[in-house]
Amino acid sequence: MSVSEDQPRIEASVPSAGFAGARPNGFFTMRALRPSTKVLPEQARSHNRSLVLQTLYGGGEQSRADVARSTGLTRVTVSELVSQLMAEGLIVENGLREVDGPGKPATLIDIDRGRFQIVGLDLSEYSKFRGAVLDLDGRILERAELPLAGSAGADAAAKVVALAAELVALATAPLLGIGVGSPGVVDLGGVVLSAPNLGWVDEPLQAALAARFDVPAVVVNDANAAVLAEHSFGDADGDMMLIKIGHGVGAGLLLGGSPLFGSRFAAGEIGHVVVDSDGDECSCGKRGCLETWLATPRLDARLATATSPAAREGILREAGERLGISLAPVVGALNLSEIVLSGPAELLEGPLADATIATLRARTMEEFHGDLVLRLTALGDDIVMRGAAVAVLSRQLGFS
């Protein structure tokens, strides 16, 4: 579908839901990804609109009365909001609920899950850029990819636009937006401030995509995108940290249901924490960064030197130990309940994960951190693309 076609009007009531709200001093407040309670009168309309949508998105079709009970809103308020959302094409009626006894059956409503589609891009792999067309439930409808072939700087940015164009052409419903998970430090305006592996400094990727395709675009760090996917579609339970291992190494943090970005947008940038001062040179210019041990191309190169299964296992254990060393202070400071690993399962499962959790437990207080869970995500290779779609959902419609 061409993005030049008329797009249905959506009230921009929650321009930054799920993301931090900017303050003049450059610091940011955290906002929960999912609205769950009533708020102050001056915030009520946009928040309650998101609350209704979130209730339907998570719970499926319900009656207006069900929504009122779940949200704590009055039936009159719910009825007014539903009427508005139906006029915008976001909610549809799905017929009457079956009843056994007397009384008028209730009309069931739900989000129109086929109304929009989203393009999600994953720039985290070192050999290729991947993307998909997704529906509002995060299901992948179409896929495409472009080999990176060592591209950096303007060439890499051009490949992002080319991949997005291919996927936009595959969409069969109006686009809600384009979401991108990029390695590096990304500010809340979608500017990639620094991505050494792609040769980007102050790359205005979000603005470029929005201007090129005339639809909303949201660019976030790849690990932050992965955290959003784990929160919406995975098994996230409580405060968590997700480690994304690909072209580089990064982490996303979810605390109290809110993503943490940091005052300079670099929360979770653990890839350039030095874990071996005499180690290999990193793309950032320092020596012995965690990425030199754990980034997929670096780890693959080390494994290629292994002459036996025991040597391979030793390399993976060393990498896991370095990861555990870098994570132990974070676990101690934040008292996280779980750490999720995302990346090539053949590298992360087994010796690497075992060494990571063993190192963590050896370097933290068992009384407080002994029940820490370390696991691999069940979302596989699609986690960043699906998280990029969640970023669009949250930014545009206020739910996830």
Buried (B, 14 or more C-beta within 10 A) or exposed (E): BEBEEEBEEBBEBBEBBBBBEBEEEEEBEBBBBBBEEBEEEEEBBBBBBBBBBBBBBEEEBBBBEBBBBBBEBEEEBBBBBBEBBBEBBBBBEBEEEEEEEEEEEBBBBBBBBEBBBBBBBBBBBBBBBBBBBBBBBBEBBBEBBBEBEEBBEEEBBEBBBEBBBBBBEBBEBBBBBBBBBBBBBBBBEBBBBBBBBBBBEEBBBBBBBBEBBEBBBBBBBBBBBBBBBBBBBBBBEEBBBBBBBBBBBBBBBBBEBBBBBBEEBBBBBBBBBBBBEEBBEBBBEBBBBBBBBBBBBBBEEBBEEBEEEEEBBBBBBBBBBBBBBBBBEBBBEBEBBBBBBBBBBEBBEBBBBBBBBBBBBEBBEEEEBEEBBBEBBEBEBBBBBBBBBBBBBBBBBBBB
